[in-house]
Structures are given as structure tokens and as C-alpha cells.
Amino acid sequence: MQSIRKLFLLIIFFGANLLGGLAHAEKILVLNLYGGFMQPNSNLKAGLESDGHQVSVVVDSYPTTLATVAQDSVNGYDQVWIYMNDAAPTRVAQRDGLKQSIIEYLNGGGRVYLQSEVGCCNAAAIFIRDLLTTVVKPSSVLANFDHSVIDGGGQALINNAVAGAYGGEGLCRAVSTSAYRETSGVRTQNQIVTSTDKLESTVAAFFPENDLNAGAGRLVVLGDINFYGPGFGAAMPVENLALARMFANILQGRQVISTCPLAEADAFTVYNLGAVMQTTSVLLNDQENRFNATAATVSNVTMTRVGNVLNSSGVAELGIDLISSTGGIAVQPSVLNGTYKLTYRICQKSSTQSCVVSVASILVQGPTAKAVPDDFSATPFFTSIGGVSESVLANDNINGIAASSQNAVVTQQSGWPAEISINGEGVISVMPNTAAGDYALTYQICMPPPRSQICDAAIATLAVRAIIVQAANDDYSSAPILSSSGGTLPSVLINDTTNGVPASVVNVHVTSTGAWPSGIKISAEGVITVSGGTPAGKYSLNYQLCSLADPTACSIASVTMDVEAEAVPSGPTSVPSLQQSAVVTLSLIVSLVGMRRLRRRRH
């Protein structure tokens, strides 16, 4: 009987532990310290408890110490959540004591969530600033740390990998807010919530163990987001409760991977042509899971319209609706011109709780033709040869679609000279012998019948230029060439031009003209070559330049040069006289006789 009783007690004990809590459950102490608008919503306790945690709430009472709480496995708390809105001068000592107690609690491995009021109570902001300066490593909090008031509203969005790892599915929706106190000046990797109004402002920051000076504990600091809505008893929005659950997961180190979709804003323009119009899909810039950038399609998300489609005055328009099967937006022909807003929600098909909302803007216009001015003057036409332009339709449109001969009728308006015309393709033709000048010509595009009254006009600017080739005379006689060896002279193009641009092989053709000796040639580059053996003399030869763009535009110039024979020494050759020759001969005889007598004496 005794053994049965022990077994019964064991069953009760283990059953209570299995049914009464989850493996990830923690004990959380919520301190509402004169919270005012900062006090936790009444739904917070129930929401965290629904996630398995045990939550105790203490109102307007400073704890004597938190240091032993984290170390007390029976009565202690794993997490302490503090909502600070106390600026009373009579409680300065209590606030200082709490700050020291939090430091000791973190050093002992405790986890803290800390939130302050918006603008009423700077003492609360100073409290957080001083605490972070003490417990967080300088490398994690930058020198420009700020906890100041930011006016304005908007939404705080989960934006980084920390939120993605701990947030779960509930973070898919933006957090509602009306104003907040920022917590900026922290590293990007420490940010977990930022403002969509001021993207540089951090709303919530997370500091894990390795960012704390003691190397222990975890800390989440939140600027005032007014999570819980106006009024103390207002129900906590689902997305705000999900954010609170994320903070609990972060402090605990419990990963609950987020798989939120992403819906980006869309802008469409449709043209009312008397039939139902349809936009492309709103999903083209959306994602089924923004944490791994999976594209959203009709196969992995569902789409629904949220509320009525509204015009710019806030009046409902029933002629515009979302096509849930394609993601397109249908616009009935009865819809008047104007701008409309359609709010839509996409949800993951794998989890109906993972949803996001976005807005599509639809601009409805009547049928339109848009002609845009063209400037072809950078590539001029030439009077002698004429030519054709690119199509003026290249930058025009009909109902937002590129204009072409298939959807636009092109006509020239008054003021066009007879030598210039435009065809149905929008190509301008300039006939040869068109007078040189600058032309600004008006053309018109119209929709085909039955909407041929829908037209627009624009100006096409073009330039017609006469080609002027100028060949200048060259004189190289100061540098004569020897007839025996020949040589080359510099290019005659050096001082020639075509329409003011230096002449070269890229814009002119060079030829000799008139009679040139067979030993003297001119190249395409204008270089003159004189062959060896060319008769000596002074030469004056003509050459011709013609434009490559217009072979009829030519100019003739002369080149003067000297070809000289080999140089001959000056003066007569000296020949010895008879008397001089006799003296030389007599000297030689005397010398020979003397040499013979000398040899005989030696013998």
C-alpha cells in the first residue's frame, strides 16, 4: 500500500511538470515602476504565459535587490522586465539602487528587458543611458549613443538576423506605434527593431553576453514604441504581443525561426480604352520568405484585398479589385481618371499566421499620345548628299506603350521645306542640295481610328551643313632633296582642314592632280616621296583633297620642292710645271748615287 502511494505521488509530481509547463518555460518578473503610458498591457502576462512562461507582475514597488533573484532556483526569476516611467525626485535613491541591482543581476547571469517613457520623464532616459554606459562594452555602443525623443509616427519593423532567428511567425506584421524614444548609436548587429519613419533610428537593441563587460547576462533595451496602444486597458495587438514573445525568446536564447513574407508597395498606370484593364501582378516585387528571399507566387502565398479601394478623397471605388488568382488588379472602364489606393494582404500558404500588408497605387488615365522632342543636330546632314535620321518615335508612346507605325499615325506639320520629309515610321529624310542651316520641325503623332483625335506634337531639331574642304599651299624648298638618294617630305595635310577640323585619312581623300614626274608620288596620308635618280630641279606640283563624306567637296593646293644634284668641288686642279718636274727628278738621281757610295765604303 505504501509503495502504491509513492507511485501515485510520483505520477502526480511528474504529471504536474509535464502538463504545467513547457521545456522552454522561464520565470519572468515584470516590474511596472510607475509606468503610466509605459505600463505593460494587461494582455502581456497572459500572452507570455500562453507561451509557457510563468509571469509575476509587481506594480510601483522597487525591489530591494535583484542580485540573488537570478541565483535562486526556487524563488528566483530567469528574466526581469522593467517598465520605467518614474521621474519623482523623492525616489532618486530607489532608482539608483535599482540600477546597481540590475548591474549585479546581469553580472550573475540574469536577463533584463528595459523600456522607458517617451518625453515626459528624462530621468528614465538618463537611467537607461547611465546603465548602458556601465554594463555594455564601448565597442558595442557607439560614442553617439542617443535615447532622445523622436516625434512622429510610423511603424517599427523587424529588420535583421537576430529577429529572424528568435521572432517566429508572429513578426510578419509591422508593429503599430504613434511615437517613440529612440535607442540609437549602437552597432548594426545589435539592432533588432528600427523605425520606418527614420531608418537611421534604432528602436530596440539587444546586447548578448559577449557584449556585456561582465561576460554574463543578456539585455534588451527598448525606446518607447507605445506598444500597447493608447489607454491602459487597450487590447494588445497581435503583432505587438508577438514582438514581446520575441524579446522573451531572445533573452532566453530560444530560437524560433521567422519565415515572414515581404510585401513591397506597388505603383501602376492604366489607360482607359473603354474595356477592362488589368495590371501586372503585385507579387512581382514581393517575397514569400524575406529571410531567405524566396519569391512570392500564387503557388506559395494567398492574396486578399483589405478594405475598400479608395480614391484621393478617401471615397470607395468599387470598380477596382484585386484578382487573387493572378495578383493583377482589374480596373473597370467606368472608373474615372485619378489615383486610387488598394491595400492587400499576402499570407504564406504554409502558415496562415504569416501575413503582411502592403498598398498598391493605381493611376487611371484616359487614352494618351505622348510625343517627346528629338535633337539630331549632333549628327548633321550634308547639303550635297542628304540622308535619313533615326525614327522620332523612339522616345514617344501611346498609352504608355512605345509608339510605332502599328499604334501611331505620324504627320509633319507646317513649316517643313520641300527637301525634308517624314514617313510613317517616323524617319526624317533630307534630300541632296538641301540648303544648309538649322531646322526645328514640328511633327504630330495620333492614335489610329476611332481615337484619331488623341494626338500630341513635338519638335525634331536637325542640322544641314555644307562641307568645306580647305587645302593650303606648302613650300618645302628650304629643305631640298638630293637627286641621287631621294627622300620624303612631311605630309601636306598638316595645314589642311575640312569644316574647320584638321584633315586626315579619316575625313579626306588625297590625290595628285596635273602632271607629276614619275619619280615623285603622294600617299593617302599626304606624304610626298622622291625616288633616287629624279632629275634635279625646282618642282611645283598640285594635289587635291576631297571629303570622304561628300566626294564632290574638294580643294586643290600646290606643293613646292627642290631636287638637287650631287655637290662638285670648286676651282681648277693643280698640275706641276716642267721646271718643277726637272728639279724633282734631279733630286731623286742625287739621292740614289749617294746611297751607292755609302754601301761601297762599308764593304
TORBAVO-53732 format. One line per field, with one value per residue (C-alpha): x negated, y negated, z; residue number from 0; residue in three letters. Coordinates in steps of 0.02 Angstrom, whole numbers, padded with zeros to 5 digits. Each point is the difference from the previous one (the first is absolute). Last residue first. Layout:
u = [X, ...]
v = [Y, ...]
w = [Z, ...]
pos = [NUM, ...]
code = [ALA, ...]
***
This chain:
u = [-06624, 00065, -00077, 00091, 00175, -00022, -00048, 00164, 00113, -00076, 00036, 00187, 00025, -00078, 00114, 00160, -00046, -00026, 00176, 00082, -00092, 00050, 00186, 00000, -00078, 00131, 00146, 00100, 00193, 00125, 00189, 00110, 00126, 00168, 00034, 00165, 00169, 00119, 00154, 00145, 00188, 00093, 00182, 00164, 00171, 00158, 00181, 00166, 00166, 00142, 00182, 00068, -00061, 00121, -00029, -00177, -00034, -00117, -00177, -00098, -00185, -00098, -00188, -00131, -00174, -00171, -00135, -00107, 00059, 00069, -00138, 00052, 00189, 00088, 00141, 00135, 00103, 00184, 00063, 00074, -00173, -00076, -00125, -00154, -00112, 00124, 00008, 00171, 00114, 00168, 00083, -00068, 00128, 00047, 00166, 00068, 00085, -00087, -00161, -00029, 00056, 00003, 00179, 00060, 00132, -00137, -00176, -00177, -00158, -00080, 00083, -00153, -00085, -00185, -00123, -00086, -00169, -00102, -00178, -00077, 00115, -00033, 00154, 00010, 00060, 00033, 00100, 00136, 00140, 00179, 00162, 00159, 00143, 00168, 00148, 00167, 00145, 00167, 00101, 00179, 00048, 00147, 00128, 00160, 00140, 00147, 00186, 00136, 00158, 00160, 00124, -00041, 00090, 00105, -00119, -00188, -00076, -00087, -00181, -00048, -00158, -00075, -00164, -00144, -00130, -00178, -00081, -00071, 00123, 00052, -00105, 00023, 00167, 00021, 00112, 00075, 00051, 00159, 00052, 00142, -00120, -00074, -00055, -00139, -00035, 00169, -00035, 00105, 00089, 00172, 00022, -00073, 00108, -00024, 00143, -00031, 00039, -00078, -00119, -00081, 00021, -00067, 00143, 00055, 00167, -00089, -00183, -00142, -00187, -00042, 00142, -00114, -00077, -00187, -00047, -00021, -00126, -00048, -00149, -00051, 00073, -00072, 00104, -00057, -00025, 00006, 00150, 00116, 00099, 00169, 00148, 00117, 00172, 00125, 00168, 00128, 00157, 00077, -00097, 00018, -00144, 00001, -00098, -00024, -00014, -00077, 00049, -00095, 00051, -00076, 00146, 00073, -00153, -00056, 00107, -00099, 00110, 00015, 00107, 00062, 00035, 00059, -00029, 00071, -00064, 00111, 00096, 00173, 00038, 00141, -00124, -00026, -00173, -00064, -00155, -00119, -00051, 00045, 00134, 00035, 00053, 00003, 00141, 00040, 00176, 00064, -00087, 00017, -00023, -00158, -00021, -00148, 00105, 00022, 00005, 00100, -00062, -00146, -00009, -00054, -00150, -00060, -00182, -00103, 00079, 00058, -00181, -00112, -00187, -00103, -00121, -00068, 00056, 00130, 00104, 00140, -00077, 00079, -00061, 00096, 00140, 00108, 00030, 00008, 00145, 00168, 00117, 00181, 00055, 00033, -00181, -00035, -00187, -00082, -00145, -00065, -00097, -00040, -00054, -00104, 00071, -00122, 00042, -00053, -00088, -00067, -00100, 00039, -00168, 00000, -00141, 00104, -00020, 00031, 00153, 00076, -00033, 00085, 00151, 00014, -00007, 00139, 00103, -00026, 00055, 00158, 00050, 00007, 00177, 00021, 00013, -00135, 00059, -00086, -00084, -00102, -00161, -00018, -00166, -00103, -00181, -00042, -00154, -00026, -00136, -00078, -00105, -00185, -00163, -00016, -00030, 00152, -00014, -00054, 00154, 00127, 00048, 00163, 00061, 00177, 00059, -00155, 00012, -00089, 00158, 00096, 00184, -00020, -00072, -00121, 00015, -00135, -00158, -00156, -00073, 00016, -00106, 00081, 00021, 00188, 00125, 00145, 00144, 00162, 00156, 00163, -00039, 00067, -00124, -00011, 00064, -00109, -00062, 00127, -00086, -00146, -00107, -00158, -00107, 00077, -00006, -00185, -00027, 00064, 00143, 00153, 00101, 00054, 00142, 00039, 00024, -00071, -00108, -00167, -00052, -00179, -00087, -00161, -00167, -00122, -00157, 00056, 00070, -00071, -00185, 00026, 00045, 00170, 00023, -00041, 00040, 00156, 00061, -00037, 00100, 00144, 00017, -00024, 00151, 00104, -00052, 00052, 00179, 00137, -00073, 00026, -00006, -00133, -00022, -00119, 00000, -00129, -00078, -00098, -00171, -00071, -00079, 00172, 00076, -00143, 00025, 00189, -00024, -00111, 00133, 00137, -00094, -00021, 00185, 00045, -00115, 00077, 00174, 00050, -00049, 00139, -00053, 00072, 00058, -00103, 00075, -00120, 00005, -00103, -00044, -00053, 00084, -00042, 00111, -00055, -00161, -00058, -00153, 00092, 00094, -00156, -00058, 00172, 00004, 00116, 00130, 00080, 00189, 00117, 00083, -00071, 00052, -00043, -00014, -00028, -00044, 00083, 00038, 00176, -00084, -00082, 00168, 00092, -00128, -00005, 00190, 00013, -00114, -00163, -00016, -00087, 00150, -00010, -00134, -00022, -00125, 00090, -00124, 00035, -00087, -00018, -00021, -00049, 00086, -00105, 00038, 00183, 00101, 00144, 00035, -00169, -00047, 00169, -00005, -00173, 00059, 00172, -00076, -00132, 00134, 00097, -00158, -00034, 00179, -00014, -00161, 00085, 00143]
v = [-02342, -00145, -00126, 00082, -00017, -00188, -00025, 00086, -00109, -00162, 00049, 00036, -00167, -00098, 00084, -00039, -00183, -00016, 00069, -00125, -00146, 00054, 00012, -00176, -00070, 00089, -00070, 00108, 00012, -00077, 00046, -00151, -00080, 00066, 00181, 00073, 00028, 00143, -00066, -00089, 00030, -00154, -00002, -00097, 00075, -00068, 00001, 00067, 00015, 00124, 00024, 00118, 00153, -00043, 00095, 00048, -00182, -00033, -00067, -00034, -00014, -00120, 00001, -00138, 00076, -00080, 00107, 00154, 00150, 00142, 00128, 00055, -00005, -00151, 00045, -00125, 00039, -00050, 00147, 00083, -00010, -00126, 00054, -00075, 00105, 00006, -00189, -00071, -00083, -00059, 00064, 00111, 00081, -00013, 00064, -00088, 00035, 00147, -00017, -00169, -00181, -00104, -00054, -00171, 00070, 00103, -00062, -00008, -00064, 00167, 00088, -00026, 00139, -00025, 00027, 00162, 00048, 00023, 00067, -00066, -00148, -00069, -00075, -00185, -00064, -00185, 00045, 00082, -00124, 00058, -00079, 00020, 00124, -00054, 00120, -00078, 00120, -00092, 00039, 00050, 00006, 00085, -00036, 00103, -00091, 00084, 00024, 00100, 00082, 00085, -00055, 00158, 00102, 00105, 00003, 00010, -00098, -00159, -00054, -00174, -00078, -00172, -00047, -00098, -00016, -00066, -00052, 00056, 00001, 00173, 00046, 00187, 00046, 00015, 00143, 00011, 00172, 00006, 00169, -00080, -00113, -00171, -00130, -00124, -00072, -00088, -00101, 00041, -00148, 00075, 00167, 00169, 00153, 00162, 00121, 00105, 00178, 00112, -00133, 00001, -00084, 00087, 00038, -00123, -00029, -00042, -00039, -00105, 00023, 00104, -00078, -00134, 00140, -00014, -00125, 00015, -00072, -00154, 00015, -00175, -00097, 00107, 00066, -00034, 00128, -00103, -00090, 00151, -00072, 00082, -00069, 00124, 00045, 00072, 00070, 00032, 00102, -00053, 00025, 00110, -00006, 00152, 00002, 00169, 00011, 00134, 00121, 00148, 00174, 00149, 00062, 00096, 00111, 00108, -00100, -00153, -00151, -00153, -00149, -00138, -00185, -00082, -00186, -00100, -00144, -00086, 00018, 00069, 00185, 00057, 00094, 00126, 00018, 00175, 00017, 00145, 00125, 00145, 00103, -00136, -00127, -00158, -00124, -00167, -00052, -00011, -00165, -00055, -00184, -00053, -00159, 00071, 00151, 00150, 00188, 00073, 00106, 00121, 00093, 00180, 00095, 00177, 00052, 00148, 00045, -00176, -00052, -00088, 00012, 00084, -00129, 00111, -00108, -00087, 00157, -00004, -00154, -00148, -00103, 00094, 00044, -00151, 00088, -00100, -00118, 00036, -00111, 00039, -00086, -00179, -00047, -00061, -00005, 00084, -00059, 00109, -00033, 00139, 00002, 00149, 00155, 00110, 00171, 00054, 00164, -00036, 00134, 00031, 00005, 00003, -00105, -00044, -00187, 00018, 00110, -00122, -00144, 00100, 00030, -00188, -00022, 00128, -00097, -00155, 00092, 00066, -00172, -00017, -00041, -00174, -00009, -00128, -00121, -00037, 00154, 00134, -00014, -00186, 00016, -00073, 00044, 00179, 00074, 00189, 00068, 00171, 00064, 00043, -00060, -00129, -00143, 00046, 00023, 00182, 00041, -00065, -00184, -00030, -00169, -00063, -00158, -00039, -00160, -00010, 00057, -00150, 00026, 00188, 00014, 00137, 00162, 00128, -00104, 00074, 00057, -00178, -00069, -00117, -00189, 00000, 00045, -00108, -00060, 00039, -00069, 00067, 00184, 00158, 00142, 00060, 00175, 00151, 00006, 00130, 00138, 00023, -00141, 00085, 00034, -00131, -00131, 00031, 00004, -00175, -00116, 00017, -00153, -00147, -00093, -00181, -00142, -00171, -00075, 00075, -00022, 00036, 00160, -00028, 00090, -00108, 00084, 00169, 00138, 00171, -00046, -00098, 00163, -00007, 00000, -00176, -00109, 00104, -00037, -00186, -00013, 00102, -00108, -00159, 00049, 00034, -00167, -00081, 00034, -00076, 00035, 00180, 00116, 00135, 00186, 00129, 00190, 00086, 00174, 00057, 00083, -00059, -00153, -00043, 00004, -00102, -00134, 00006, -00025, -00150, -00078, 00045, -00086, -00157, 00003, 00024, -00142, -00118, 00041, -00167, -00093, 00094, 00040, 00175, 00068, 00159, 00167, 00135, 00181, 00120, 00170, 00167, -00040, 00062, 00089, 00179, -00009, -00154, -00062, -00121, -00074, -00022, -00154, -00074, -00099, -00105, 00006, -00167, 00002, -00090, 00159, 00176, 00125, 00185, 00106, 00186, 00036, 00130, -00105, -00027, -00071, -00134, -00051, 00007, -00114, -00120, -00014, -00128, -00113, -00043, -00173, -00128, -00116, -00017, 00123, -00048, 00141, 00147, 00138, 00162, 00154, 00145, 00184, 00101, 00130, 00080, 00179, -00041, -00014, 00068, 00157, 00082, -00069, 00040, 00174, 00027, -00043, 00082, 00160, -00002, -00022, 00149, 00106, -00045, 00047, 00166, 00036, -00035, 00115]
w = [-04887, 00102, -00121, -00147, 00084, 00026, -00180, -00058, 00115, -00069, -00177, 00040, 00087, -00139, -00126, 00105, 00017, -00188, -00032, 00121, -00077, -00175, 00049, 00073, -00160, -00106, 00104, 00126, -00029, 00131, -00033, -00036, 00131, 00095, 00057, -00079, 00110, -00057, -00095, 00091, 00006, 00065, 00059, -00020, 00047, -00078, 00059, -00064, 00097, -00009, 00054, -00135, 00096, 00142, 00161, -00053, -00037, -00147, 00007, -00161, -00037, -00114, -00036, -00003, -00031, 00003, -00085, 00009, -00096, 00108, 00017, 00175, 00024, 00077, 00121, 00051, 00158, -00013, 00104, -00155, -00077, -00124, -00133, -00087, -00115, -00146, -00007, 00043, -00130, 00066, 00156, 00136, 00115, 00184, 00073, 00153, 00167, 00086, -00103, 00078, -00015, 00158, 00042, -00057, -00116, -00083, 00034, -00075, 00085, 00045, -00147, -00112, 00096, 00033, -00146, -00047, -00075, -00161, -00001, -00161, -00025, 00172, 00085, 00041, 00171, -00027, -00156, 00106, -00041, 00035, -00065, 00106, -00034, 00072, -00010, 00040, 00020, 00001, 00157, 00035, 00185, 00083, 00135, 00014, 00089, 00087, -00026, 00088, -00060, 00059, -00135, -00098, 00130, -00121, -00087, 00029, 00143, -00053, -00017, -00055, -00075, 00022, -00084, 00077, -00140, 00011, -00164, -00168, -00144, -00056, -00153, 00032, 00082, 00189, 00058, 00175, 00067, 00104, -00070, -00096, -00094, 00036, -00129, -00039, -00175, -00012, 00156, 00155, 00078, 00030, 00087, -00045, 00029, 00097, 00035, 00156, 00056, -00134, -00069, 00170, 00169, 00155, 00119, 00136, -00083, -00163, 00021, -00071, 00029, -00155, -00099, -00075, -00103, -00036, -00132, -00189, -00124, -00102, -00122, -00055, 00144, 00137, 00146, 00176, 00139, 00161, -00075, 00020, 00146, 00035, 00097, 00086, -00070, 00123, -00056, 00135, 00031, 00166, 00159, 00154, 00124, 00113, 00164, 00083, 00189, 00111, 00137, 00070, 00052, 00089, 00105, -00148, 00001, -00147, -00120, 00052, 00013, -00112, 00049, -00114, 00012, -00162, -00019, -00146, -00106, -00127, -00163, 00027, 00017, -00116, -00111, 00143, 00075, 00043, 00109, -00030, 00133, -00113, 00091, 00128, -00131, 00105, -00030, -00080, -00053, 00179, 00038, 00182, 00039, 00092, -00100, -00099, -00048, 00114, -00033, 00141, 00144, -00011, -00166, 00013, -00064, 00036, -00006, -00062, -00169, -00044, 00007, 00127, -00032, 00136, 00071, 00141, 00147, -00107, -00019, -00129, -00078, -00091, -00150, -00136, 00122, -00045, -00166, -00162, -00022, -00080, -00101, -00036, -00161, -00056, -00032, 00176, 00018, 00149, 00108, 00142, 00161, 00124, 00183, 00056, 00084, 00096, 00069, 00174, 00034, 00174, 00090, 00182, 00088, 00189, 00071, 00154, -00024, -00186, 00025, 00126, -00121, -00138, 00109, 00025, -00189, -00022, 00126, -00106, -00159, 00083, 00060, 00190, 00054, 00069, 00188, 00031, -00132, -00165, -00074, 00083, -00091, 00033, -00092, 00141, -00031, 00042, 00081, -00002, 00114, 00026, 00145, 00011, -00076, 00140, -00122, -00103, -00189, 00016, 00103, -00124, -00024, -00094, -00063, -00032, -00087, -00104, -00101, -00169, -00088, 00062, -00038, -00027, 00174, 00050, 00099, 00037, 00002, 00079, -00167, -00065, 00140, 00126, -00008, 00004, 00134, -00058, 00106, -00087, -00081, -00072, -00019, -00081, -00025, -00179, -00036, -00032, 00178, 00054, -00098, 00118, 00066, 00061, -00154, -00115, 00136, 00023, -00189, -00030, -00039, 00109, -00038, 00105, -00078, -00026, 00118, 00032, 00134, 00050, 00180, 00049, 00050, -00095, -00011, -00098, 00066, -00065, 00107, -00042, 00001, 00160, 00090, 00086, 00190, 00058, -00151, -00025, 00177, -00015, -00160, 00071, 00156, -00101, -00103, 00156, 00076, -00162, 00044, -00105, -00170, -00048, 00151, 00027, -00035, 00072, -00028, 00112, 00004, 00154, -00011, 00167, -00080, -00069, 00175, 00072, -00131, 00024, 00188, -00029, -00112, 00125, 00141, -00104, -00040, 00184, 00052, -00128, 00065, 00077, -00158, -00094, -00179, -00010, -00166, -00013, -00056, 00060, -00056, 00107, -00071, 00077, 00165, 00174, 00126, -00027, -00102, 00094, -00093, -00112, 00148, 00105, -00094, -00023, 00161, 00106, -00136, -00046, 00017, -00117, -00067, 00008, -00134, 00007, -00158, -00021, -00183, -00112, -00154, 00063, 00155, -00107, -00073, 00166, 00083, -00148, -00016, 00140, -00098, 00081, 00076, -00109, -00016, 00186, 00054, 00182, 00009, -00081, 00040, -00094, 00074, -00123, 00045, -00152, -00109, -00139, 00049, 00019, 00160, 00102, -00100, 00010, 00170, 00075, -00074, 00075, 00175, -00012, -00070, 00137, 00133, -00068, -00002, 00181, 00048, -00092, 00095, 00167, -00043]
pos = [602, 601, 600, 599, 598, 597, 596, 595, 594, 593, 592, 591, 590, 589, 588, 587, 586, 585, 584, 583, 582, 581, 580, 579, 578, 577, 576, 575, 574, 573, 572, 571, 570, 569, 568, 567, 566, 565, 564, 563, 562, 561, 560, 559, 558, 557, 556, 555, 554, 553, 552, 551, 550, 549, 548, 547, 546, 545, 544, 543, 542, 541, 540, 539, 538, 537, 536, 535, 534, 533, 532, 531, 530, 529, 528, 527, 526, 525, 524, 523, 522, 521, 520, 519, 518, 517, 516, 515, 514, 513, 512, 511, 510, 509, 508, 507, 506, 505, 504, 503, 502, 501, 500, 499, 498, 497, 496, 495, 494, 493, 492, 491, 490, 489, 488, 487, 486, 485, 484, 483, 482, 481, 480, 479, 478, 477, 476, 475, 474, 473, 472, 471, 470, 469, 468, 467, 466, 465, 464, 463, 462, 461, 460, 459, 458, 457, 456, 455, 454, 453, 452, 451, 450, 449, 448, 447, 446, 445, 444, 443, 442, 441, 440, 439, 438, 437, 436, 435, 434, 433, 432, 431, 430, 429, 428, 427, 426, 425, 424, 423, 422, 421, 420, 419, 418, 417, 416, 415, 414, 413, 412, 411, 410, 409, 408, 407, 406, 405, 404, 403, 402, 401, 400, 399, 398, 397, 396, 395, 394, 393, 392, 391, 390, 389, 388, 387, 386, 385, 384, 383, 382, 381, 380, 379, 378, 377, 376, 375, 374, 373, 372, 371, 370, 369, 368, 367, 366, 365, 364, 363, 362, 361, 360, 359, 358, 357, 356, 355, 354, 353, 352, 351, 350, 349, 348, 347, 346, 345, 344, 343, 342, 341, 340, 339, 338, 337, 336, 335, 334, 333, 332, 331, 330, 329, 328, 327, 326, 325, 324, 323, 322, 321, 320, 319, 318, 317, 316, 315, 314, 313, 312, 311, 310, 309, 308, 307, 306, 305, 304, 303, 302, 301, 300, 299, 298, 297, 296, 295, 294, 293, 292, 291, 290, 289, 288, 287, 286, 285, 284, 283, 282, 281, 280, 279, 278, 277, 276, 275, 274, 273, 272, 271, 270, 269, 268, 267, 266, 265, 264, 263, 262, 261, 260, 259, 258, 257, 256, 255, 254, 253, 252, 251, 250, 249, 248, 247, 246, 245, 244, 243, 242, 241, 240, 239, 238, 237, 236, 235, 234, 233, 232, 231, 230, 229, 228, 227, 226, 225, 224, 223, 222, 221, 220, 219, 218, 217, 216, 215, 214, 213, 212, 211, 210, 209, 208, 207, 206, 205, 204, 203, 202, 201, 200, 199, 198, 197, 196, 195, 194, 193, 192, 191, 190, 189, 188, 187, 186, 185, 184, 183, 182, 181, 180, 179, 178, 177, 176, 175, 174, 173, 172, 171, 170, 169, 168, 167, 166, 165, 164, 163, 162, 161, 160, 159, 158, 157, 156, 155, 154, 153, 152, 151, 150, 149, 148, 147, 146, 145, 144, 143, 142, 141, 140, 139, 138, 137, 136, 135, 134, 133, 132, 131, 130, 129, 128, 127, 126, 125, 124, 123, 122, 121, 120, 119, 118, 117, 116, 115, 114, 113, 112, 111, 110, 109, 108, 107, 106, 105, 104, 103, 102, 101, 100, 99, 98, 97, 96, 95, 94, 93, 92, 91, 90, 89, 88, 87, 86, 85, 84, 83, 82, 81, 80, 79, 78, 77, 76, 75, 74, 73, 72, 71, 70, 69, 68, 67, 66, 65, 64, 63, 62, 61, 60, 59, 58, 57, 56, 55, 54, 53, 52, 51, 50, 49, 48, 47, 46, 45, 44, 43, 42, 41, 40, 39, 38, 37, 36, 35, 34, 33, 32, 31, 30, 29, 28, 27, 26, 25, 24, 23, 22, 21, 20, 19, 18, 17, 16, 15, 14, 13, 12, 11, 10, 9, 8, 7, 6, 5, 4, 3, 2, 1, 0]
code = [HIS, ARG, ARG, ARG, ARG, LEU, ARG, ARG, MET, GLY, VAL, LEU, SER, VAL, ILE, LEU, SER, LEU, THR, VAL, VAL, ALA, SER, GLN, GLN, LEU, SER, PRO, VAL, SER, THR, PRO, GLY, SER, PRO, VAL, ALA, GLU, ALA, GLU, VAL, ASP, MET, THR, VAL, SER, ALA, ILE, SER, CYS, ALA, THR, PRO, ASP, ALA, LEU, SER, CYS, LEU, GLN, TYR, ASN, LEU, SER, TYR, LYS, GLY, ALA, PRO, THR, GLY, GLY, SER, VAL, THR, ILE, VAL, GLY, GLU, ALA, SER, ILE, LYS, ILE, GLY, SER, PRO, TRP, ALA, GLY, THR, SER, THR, VAL, HIS, VAL, ASN, VAL, VAL, SER, ALA, PRO, VAL, GLY, ASN, THR, THR, ASP, ASN, ILE, LEU, VAL, SER, PRO, LEU, THR, GLY, GLY, SER, SER, SER, LEU, ILE, PRO, ALA, SER, SER, TYR, ASP, ASP, ASN, ALA, ALA, GLN, VAL, ILE, ILE, ALA, ARG, VAL, ALA, LEU, THR, ALA, ILE, ALA, ALA, ASP, CYS, ILE, GLN, SER, ARG, PRO, PRO, PRO, MET, CYS, ILE, GLN, TYR, THR, LEU, ALA, TYR, ASP, GLY, ALA, ALA, THR, ASN, PRO, MET, VAL, SER, ILE, VAL, GLY, GLU, GLY, ASN, ILE, SER, ILE, GLU, ALA, PRO, TRP, GLY, SER, GLN, GLN, THR, VAL, VAL, ALA, ASN, GLN, SER, SER, ALA, ALA, ILE, GLY, ASN, ILE, ASN, ASP, ASN, ALA, LEU, VAL, SER, GLU, SER, VAL, GLY, GLY, ILE, SER, THR, PHE, PHE, PRO, THR, ALA, SER, PHE, ASP, ASP, PRO, VAL, ALA, LYS, ALA, THR, PRO, GLY, GLN, VAL, LEU, ILE, SER, ALA, VAL, SER, VAL, VAL, CYS, SER, GLN, THR, SER, SER, LYS, GLN, CYS, ILE, ARG, TYR, THR, LEU, LYS, TYR, THR, GLY, ASN, LEU, VAL, SER, PRO, GLN, VAL, ALA, ILE, GLY, GLY, THR, SER, SER, ILE, LEU, ASP, ILE, GLY, LEU, GLU, ALA, VAL, GLY, SER, SER, ASN, LEU, VAL, ASN, GLY, VAL, ARG, THR, MET, THR, VAL, ASN, SER, VAL, THR, ALA, ALA, THR, ALA, ASN, PHE, ARG, ASN, GLU, GLN, ASP, ASN, LEU, LEU, VAL, SER, THR, THR, GLN, MET, VAL, ALA, GLY, LEU, ASN, TYR, VAL, THR, PHE, ALA, ASP, ALA, GLU, ALA, LEU, PRO, CYS, THR, SER, ILE, VAL, GLN, ARG, GLY, GLN, LEU, ILE, ASN, ALA, PHE, MET, ARG, ALA, LEU, ALA, LEU, ASN, GLU, VAL, PRO, MET, ALA, ALA, GLY, PHE, GLY, PRO, GLY, TYR, PHE, ASN, ILE, ASP, GLY, LEU, VAL, VAL, LEU, ARG, GLY, ALA, GLY, ALA, ASN, LEU, ASP, ASN, GLU, PRO, PHE, PHE, ALA, ALA, VAL, THR, SER, GLU, LEU, LYS, ASP, THR, SER, THR, VAL, ILE, GLN, ASN, GLN, THR, ARG, VAL, GLY, SER, THR, GLU, ARG, TYR, ALA, SER, THR, SER, VAL, ALA, ARG, CYS, LEU, GLY, GLU, GLY, GLY, TYR, ALA, GLY, ALA, VAL, ALA, ASN, ASN, ILE, LEU, ALA, GLN, GLY, GLY, GLY, ASP, ILE, VAL, SER, HIS, ASP, PHE, ASN, ALA, LEU, VAL, SER, SER, PRO, LYS, VAL, VAL, THR, THR, LEU, LEU, ASP, ARG, ILE, PHE, ILE, ALA, ALA, ALA, ASN, CYS, CYS, GLY, VAL, GLU, SER, GLN, LEU, TYR, VAL, ARG, GLY, GLY, GLY, ASN, LEU, TYR, GLU, ILE, ILE, SER, GLN, LYS, LEU, GLY, ASP, ARG, GLN, ALA, VAL, ARG, THR, PRO, ALA, ALA, ASP, ASN, MET, TYR, ILE, TRP, VAL, GLN, ASP, TYR, GLY, ASN, VAL, SER, ASP, GLN, ALA, VAL, THR, ALA, LEU, THR, THR, PRO, TYR, SER, ASP, VAL, VAL, VAL, SER, VAL, GLN, HIS, GLY, ASP, SER, GLU, LEU, GLY, ALA, LYS, LEU, ASN, SER, ASN, PRO, GLN, MET, PHE, GLY, GLY, TYR, LEU, ASN, LEU, VAL, LEU, ILE, LYS, GLU, ALA, HIS, ALA, LEU, GLY, GLY, LEU, LEU, ASN, ALA, GLY, PHE, PHE, ILE, ILE, LEU, LEU, PHE, LEU, LYS, ARG, ILE, SER, GLN, MET]
***
